[in-house]
Amino acid sequence: MPMTPTAKAQLQIHLCVLLWGFTPILGKLISLSALPLVWWRMLIVVVALALLPRVWRGLRAMSPRLVLAYCGIGAIVALHWLTFYGAIKLSNASVAVTCIALAPAFTSVIEPWLTGRPFSWRELLFGVAVLPGVALVVGGIPDGMRLGVLVGAISALLVALFGPLNKRLIDHGEPLTITGLELGAGTLLLTALAPLMPMLFPAFAGDLFVLPGLKDGVLLVVLSLACTLLPFALSLVALKHLSAYGVQLVTNLEPVYAIVLAIVLLGEQRELTPLFYLGVGIILAAVFLHPLTQRPKRIEHPEVLGTSEAKNIVE
């Protein structure tokens, strides 16, 4: 029997989320520090997008003011990725993806302020519900990883900032052009920060202009193309046939995929205690229950996935 468009879309979005689940694993496997890792990831994506005429047509249609707005969002995206991969380097992949679960709590407060939509006590309640899980996560990791939790929480805060801004402006441009602008601006910001990073945060610092070794180079290409551009393209097609409720349930699997992959590929269960996994269970319970309280609706802006991966997809 031929596959229905909805069934095909469900398979595509599961593949997208699985690919996003690989991003922290690749971040741990790549030996580069956080700054050059993110710089190369963004640069490779920007170069790939620059080869598409569609991107340049979209850029010509934008006003200078809109270009500057997207570049500003791109600066926040760059700092999000920098702190996300910094958290991975300072702790491990499982801890970093768990910290991102704090994003709904931040978003429930920040998004109404940035977009003008009504404040939702329900969203704040579900955001706060993850906090006991985060406390257990912190208690279930070695002391040396706790700085990674703090950096991961900052990364979640940055998600809560750029997600609503992207939603507010997404109607005004071609999705691939927006992604190219944001990542291009982020690349320039990281280039400017590179000389200061040894003083600001030495753990993130690294030389941007030294070519990575063969292993790191291959992993960076996989991270940039297979785990960034490919799921972006697939998601734009798949989300046309899926409801926000269904997509949220699937995207909530991203930390599950990432933690399982970290156990299988990196053996991270040896670094973590049962308390950590109890905390993860509480966090995931809150995250999965949240869409059950929402009325089903269609995804209005699938393009926000261009730079936020699976985070903060549903308004």
N, C-alpha and C positions, 0 to 999 in steps of 0.2 A: 504494500500500500504506500502511495506517496505521502510524505510527511506534510502535515498542515503547517501553515506559516507560524502559528502560535507555538507548536511543538518544536519547530526548527529554531524559533527565537529563544525558547527556553534552553535548548542545548547550547546555543551561542552565548547566552548570558552566563551559563554555568562555566563555559570555557573561559570567558572573560575573567570571571572571579577566580578561577583556578590560576590563570596567568598572573593576576594581581597578587595572589597568594605566594607566588614564587619571588616577588620583588624583594621582600626582606631576606629570603634565603640567599638570593644572589648578592644582596648587599653585604651579608656576612661572609660569603665565599670570596668576594673581591677583596684583595689585600690593601687596596688604596684606602686612605683615610677619608672621612666624610666629605670634605670640601672637593677634592679632585674627583671623587666618585660621582657626586651630583653634577659637577661641572661637565664632565664627559658625557653623562647621561643626557643632560639637557642639550649639549652641543650636538650630539649625534642626532637627536630628534629634530632639532632646528634645521640642520643640514638636509635631512631627509625631506622635511616639509618644504624647504626652499626649492626643491626640484619640481614641485607641483605647480603648474600654471594657475590652478584654482586658488591657491594661497595668495598669489600676487594680485589676481583680479579682486579678491576680497579686500586686500590691503588698499588698493586704489579707490575702492568705494567708501572707505572710512574717513571720517573727519579727523584732523589732528588731535582734537580734544579727546575723541574716543580712543585713538591710538595711545595717548598718554595714560588714559584710565586703565586700559588693558595692561600696559607696561607696569603700572603701579601694582595691579593684582599679581602680575608675574613676579614682582619682587617678593611678595608674601609667599607665593608658591615656592620660590627658590629657598626661602628660609624654612618653610615647612619641610621640604625634602631634606635640607641640610640637617635639621634637628631630628628628623625621622631616622635618617641613616646614622647620624651621630649617636642616637639612642641605641641603635643596633650595635655599633662598635663599642659603646660603653657598657652594654649589658649583653643582650642577645636578641635574636629575631622574635622569639616568643614574647619577651617582655615588651619590646617596641610596639608590636601590633596590638597587644593588650592595652597599652597606654592610649592608643588612638580611640579606644572606647569612651574616653572622657569627652570626646568632641561633641556628642549630643548635649551634655550638660552645659558646655560653653555656648553651643549654638542656640539653645533655648533662651538664653539671655541676650546674646549678641545679634541674632538674626532679626528679631522684631525692631531693634534699634536701627539697624542698617537698611532694612527694606520697608519699614513702616507697617508691617503686618501686625495684627493683634498679638499680644503676649499670650502664651499658652501655659497655664499651670500644669496641664497634663504632661507636656514635653519636659518641663522642669522636673516634675516628679520622677519621670523615667530617667532623666539625666542624673539626678541625685541618687537614684536607686543603684547606680553602678559603683558609688563611692565605697560601700563596704567591701565590694569585690576588689577594688583597687587597693584598699588597706590590707586585705589578705594577700594580694599579689606582692606588695612591698614586704610583708612579713615572711613570704615564702621564697625570697631570693637572697643570695649572699650579700653582705654589706657592700662589697665592692661594686655591685650592680645598681645601687640605689641612685647614683647620679644619673644613670641611664633612664630611670623612671622619671626624674625631674625633667630631663631634656625631652623625653617622650610626651610628657604632659604639655610642655611648651609647643611641641609639634601639633598636638590635638587642638590647642588654642588657635594656632595659625590656620588649621582647617576650618574652624568656626568663623574665622575672619574672611578667608577668600572664597569659601563656598557661597555664602549669601551675596557677596559682591559679584561673583560670576553670574548668579541667577538674576541679579538686578539688571545686568548689562547684556545678557546672552542673546537677546533678540536683535541686537544691533549689528551683528556681524556674522560672517561665515565661520563655522566652528573650527575648521582647520586653520584659518587665518588667525583666529583668536588664540588657539593653542600655540601657533608659531610665534606670535607676538609676546605672549606671556612667558614662554620658555626662553625666547631670545632675550627679553629684558632680564629674566632671571640669570641667564648666563653672563650677561654684562655685569650685573650686581655682584655675582660671585667672583668675577675677574677683579673687580674693584676691591672686594673684601680680602682677597688672597694675601696681599702684603701685610694687612693688619691682623689677620687671623692668629699668627703666632703669639700676639700680645693679647687679643681678645679671648680666644679659646684655643689654646695650643693643641688640645686633643683632636680638633677638627682640621688643623692646618695640613697643608701638603702642597707640593709643587705642581701647578696646573700644566706647565709646558713641557713636561717629560712624558714621552710616549709610554703608555702602560705596557707591561710585558705581554707575551702572547696569551697566556691564560686569562689575565685580567681584561685584555682587549676583547677576546671572544665573549667573555661573560658580560662586558659592558654593551656589546652589540646586541646580545640576546636580551639584556635588560631594557635597552632603549627601543628596539624594534619589536621583538616578540612579546614583551611584557608591557609596552607602553603604546606604540602606534597600532599594533595588531588588535588588541582588545578595544582600543578607542574606535577603530573602524567597525569592528563587529558590533559594538554596543550601539552605535548610531543606527545600524540596521535592525538589531534585535528589539530595541526599546520602542520601536514603532508599533509592535504587536503585543506588548505586555503592559499590565497595570502596574501602578506604583507599588501596590501591596505585594504582588508577586515578585517584583524586582527587589524590593527591600528584603524579603525573606531570603532570596538567593544571595544578595550582596552581603547579608549578615554572616554568610558562611566564610567570608574571606579570612577572618582571624582563625577560624577552625581549620581551614586548609593550610594556612601559614604555620600554625602550631603543629599540626600533624606532619607537615613536610619538614619542619625543624627537628622533630623527633626522629623521623625516618632518615633524613639526609645528614643532619648535624649532630644527632645524639644529645639534644639539649635537655632531655629529661634527666640526665645525670647531674645537671647544674641546678635543678629546681626541685622544690619539695612538694608534697601533696597539698600543702597550704596554698601554694601558687595556683594549682589546678582547681582547687575549691573556689578561689577568688575568680578565676576565669569563668567557671560555671555560673557564678552569680552575675557576672557582667553579661555573659551571653544570654542568660535568661531574661534580663531586663531589655537587652537589645532586640531579642526575638519577639518579646511580648509587645513592644511598642507599636509595630504595624498592625497588630490585632485590634488596637483601639482606634485606628484611623478608618475613615470611609474610603472604599476603593475608588481610585481615580486613575486617569492616564498620566504617564510621564509627560510633562510639558517641555522640559528642557534637558533631553539626554546629553546635550553637548557639554554639560558641566563635567562630564566624566573625562574630558580631554586632559585636565591637569590634576583632578582630584582622585583619580583611580576610582575605587568603589565607595569612597567615603562621602557621606553627606549628599547622597543622590536625590533623596526625596524631600520636597519642601514640607 
